Amino acid sequence: MHGGAGQVDKNKAYQIAKYRLEQYGGRVKEFANDDMIKSLRDEIGILRMTLENLINQCKTANQLVMFIDKITSLVNQIRQTVESTHKLEEKTAQLLDRRVIVIIADSVVQIIADHIKDPDVLNVIGSRICASIEAAASPEVSV
């Protein structure tokens, strides 16, 4: 009865730590085998949500000042991750520049024009494709 509870607590803490290590080890293996492992977009989203939550916790200017180091660190992590994502996507040819997208869109419109002869319908289709490209290229959609 004397000191036994302390040993039980230690054993329980050890078992929890062991379980977490096994769980994290399993997650590491999942990440290592994931085909999308080179994509950092999820990490960017997580960092941005974390930053948003941190800023939302700050109800006063003093709280904002207290968390400025964490906020600055998160902003820098986001910037670095975005830059890394962009470089990785360039290296793996996952990015299309605007010129290539316009060429693809023009080809799509030409394919459609081979089957649809009504110029008004073609104008609507072309306008919608251009609007889609502009929307996709807007800053709100970017990484």
Summary of the structure (lengths in Angstrom):
residues: 143
radius of gyration: 25.6
end to end distance: 59.5
largest distance: 92.2
contacts: 298
relative contact order: 0.06
helix: 78%
strand: 0%
